[in-house]
Amino acid sequence: MVENTSSKKVDSFQKRKNKEEMKTQLITFALMIVFTLIAFGIVVGELMPKMFVIPTILILAFVQVAFQLYYFMHLKNAGHEMPANMMYGGMWAALLTVSGLVLLVWW
């Protein structure tokens, strides 16, 4: 019986690709846990002046949202351009709405 070697090559390639993807997701997950612990430590330990705590936590939260979108929601993969564009459009609309409301309230 003739073996289909091309499918074995594809399987090997897919296994290697899946292994690399899992490694990336585990590293990202570990970084998100570290960012959470840093934010918790800043608040509990009172390591920074209160004026810098909220911006620092917001920056860490923004990085975590980016990790969630790109690595766990797979927006970095090919074929996800339309959902990514829709999400970016929604974020842009939300930013414009909040900016407009802030401008109306504090003007």
Phi, psi and omega in degrees: 000139182274131178274143178268093185287334182293325178289329177292324177295319179295316179298318179296316179297317181295320178297316179296319179296317178296322179296317178295321178296317179295320178299315179297318180293322178293320177296317179297317178298317178298319178296322179294322176296318179297316178298321178296317178294323177297313179298316179297317180296322179297318182287312184289318184277353183048052184278344182232157172298148184301335181292334183260350184293310184296313177299322179295316179294322178294322177295315178298322179293319178298318178297319179294322177296319178298317176300316180300313183292313188280323186259321183267332176264000174060034178287347179279344183282154177293145180094358180247027183291318182294311176299323179297315179297321178295318179294318178296322177296319177295320178295320179296317179296319179295318179297316179296320180295312180296318179298318178296318178293320177296319179297318179294321184286320187258006180280000000 
